[in-house]
């Protein structure tokens, strides 16, 4: 990415009209030729182009212009315009139509049968039902248990495959942690005896 200002010609027009910078300094800053800057000053080039203030847009500071105005050999330096773009999507609750809401208990049953290492709270969070509903489905005491048909929630678009994989990895880490704690406790008991 070049270090040219956003709209070089319009920025050059503004700098010619509003500063005492040399044509060479403006040309170097805007990535234009010195002759183009001379033409802007003479009114032959950039007729009808509206001046664009680089200070308001945050590309230059007043101090930078003053420093370069005092020393004609000093180049104008554009402010760092790199914007950090993060791709972490904030999970927003989306509207789920009635027809899909009826699939939630079916999806919870599918997760209980296919991935029984998931905690009830994880299933509830993934599917979007209460933890009590998941517990009652697991205990077969859900009010409509006999009419439930296990359905893949990823296929029903209740959440993504990525969400499921993350939940499974979390469950695996929890199980490993619990095994280590049990092993420590077993060692502690055997050492006492």
C-alpha positions in Angstrom: 0.0 0.0 0.0 1.4 3.4 -1.0 1.8 6.3 1.4 -0.2 8.7 -0.8 -3.1 10.6 0.7 -6.6 9.5 0.1 -7.4 11.8 -2.8 -4.1 13.1 -4.0 -5.2 15.7 -6.5 -7.8 17.2 -4.2 -5.3 17.2 -1.3 -2.8 18.9 -3.5 -5.3 21.6 -4.4 -5.9 22.2 -0.6 -2.2 22.3 0.2 -1.5 24.8 -2.6 -4.3 27.0 -1.5 -3.8 26.8 2.3 -0.1 26.3 3.0 3.3 27.8 2.1 4.8 24.4 1.2 7.0 24.1 -1.9 5.7 22.5 -5.0 8.3 19.7 -4.6 7.1 19.0 -1.0 3.4 18.8 -2.1 4.3 16.7 -5.2 6.3 14.2 -3.1 3.5 14.0 -0.5 0.7 13.5 -3.1 2.7 11.3 -5.4 2.2 13.7 -8.3 4.7 15.5 -10.6 6.0 18.9 -9.7 4.7 20.3 -13.0 1.2 19.2 -12.0 1.5 21.1 -8.7 2.7 24.1 -10.7 -0.3 23.8 -13.0 -2.7 23.6 -9.9 -1.2 26.8 -8.6 -1.6 28.5 -12.0 -5.2 27.3 -12.3 -4.5 25.2 -15.4 -4.7 21.8 -13.8 -7.4 20.4 -11.5 -10.1 22.9 -12.5 -13.3 22.1 -10.7 -11.7 19.7 -8.2 -12.9 20.6 -4.8 -10.1 20.9 -2.2 -9.8 18.1 0.3 -8.5 19.0 3.8 -5.9 16.3 4.9 -6.0 17.6 8.5 -9.7 17.0 8.9 -9.3 13.5 7.4 -6.5 12.7 9.8 -3.8 12.2 7.2 -1.8 15.2 8.3 -1.4 17.3 11.4 -1.1 21.1 11.6 2.3 20.7 13.3 3.6 18.5 10.4 2.6 21.2 7.9 4.3 23.9 10.0 7.5 22.0 10.4 7.7 21.3 6.7 6.8 24.9 5.9 9.8 26.1 7.9 12.3 23.7 6.3 11.8 23.3 2.5 14.0 20.2 2.5 11.9 18.3 5.0 9.3 16.0 3.4 5.7 15.9 4.6 5.0 12.6 6.4 1.5 11.1 6.2 0.0 9.9 9.5 -0.1 6.1 9.8 -3.4 5.2 8.3 -3.3 1.4 8.8 -6.5 0.3 10.4 -6.4 -3.0 12.2 -9.3 -5.1 11.0 -10.2 -8.0 13.2 -12.3 -10.9 12.0 -13.6 -12.0 15.3 -17.3 -12.0 14.6 -19.4 -11.0 17.5 -22.0 -13.6 18.0 -25.4 -12.0 17.7 -28.7 -13.6 18.6 -30.6 -14.1 15.4 -34.3 -14.6 15.0 -35.3 -18.2 14.8 -38.6 -18.9 13.1 -41.3 -21.0 14.8 -40.6 -24.0 12.5 -37.0 -24.1 13.6 -37.8 -23.6 17.3 -39.6 -26.9 17.2 -36.3 -28.5 16.1 -34.4 -27.4 19.1 -35.4 -30.3 21.4 -34.7 -32.7 18.5 -31.3 -31.2 18.1 -30.6 -31.4 21.8 -31.5 -35.1 21.7 -29.1 -35.6 18.7 -26.2 -33.9 20.6 -26.9 -36.0 23.7 -26.8 -39.2 21.7 -23.9 -38.3 19.3 -21.7 -36.3 21.7 -22.5 -37.4 25.2 -19.3 -35.8 26.6 -20.9 -32.4 26.2 -22.3 -30.9 29.4 -26.0 -29.9 29.5 -25.0 -26.3 29.7 -22.9 -26.5 26.5 -25.8 -28.2 24.7 -28.2 -25.6 26.0 -25.9 -22.8 24.8 -25.4 -24.3 21.4 -29.0 -25.2 20.6 -30.6 -22.2 22.4 -32.7 -23.9 25.0 -32.7 -24.0 28.7 -30.3 -26.2 30.7 -33.4 -27.7 32.4 -34.8 -28.7 29.1 -31.6 -30.5 28.1 -31.4 -32.2 31.5 -35.0 -33.4 31.2 -34.3 -34.7 27.6 -31.2 -36.5 28.9 -33.3 -38.1 31.8 -36.1 -38.9 29.4 -38.5 -36.9 31.5 -39.1 -34.2 28.8 -42.8 -33.5 28.4 -42.8 -34.4 24.7 -39.9 -37.0 24.8 -41.8 -39.7 22.9 -42.3 -37.4 19.9 -38.7 -36.3 19.6 -36.6 -37.3 16.6 -32.9 -36.7 16.8 -31.9 -34.2 14.1 -28.4 -32.8 13.3 -28.4 -29.1 14.5 -25.7 -28.1 12.0 -27.9 -29.4 9.1 -30.8 -27.4 10.6 -28.6 -24.3 10.7 -29.0 -23.7 14.4 -25.3 -23.2 14.7 -22.2 -23.8 12.6 -19.9 -26.8 12.5 -17.1 -24.5 13.9 -19.2 -23.9 17.0 -19.7 -27.7 17.5 -16.0 -28.4 17.1 -15.1 -25.7 19.6 -17.6 -27.1 22.1 -16.2 -30.6 21.6 -12.7 -29.5 22.1 -13.7 -27.7 25.3 -15.4 -30.8 26.5 -12.3 -32.9 25.8 -10.1 -30.4 27.7 -12.5 -30.6 30.6 -12.4 -34.4 30.6 -8.6 -34.5 30.5 -8.4 -32.0 33.3 -10.8 -34.1 35.4 -8.8 -37.2 34.8 -5.6 -35.4 35.9 -7.4 -34.2 39.1 -8.6 -37.8 39.9 -5.1 -39.1 39.3 -3.7 -36.5 41.7 -6.3 -37.3 44.3 -5.6 -41.1 43.9 -1.9 -40.5 44.4 -2.6 -38.3 47.4 -4.7 -41.0 49.1 -2.1 -43.7 48.4 0.7 -41.5 49.9 -1.3 -41.0 53.1 -1.8 -44.7 53.6 
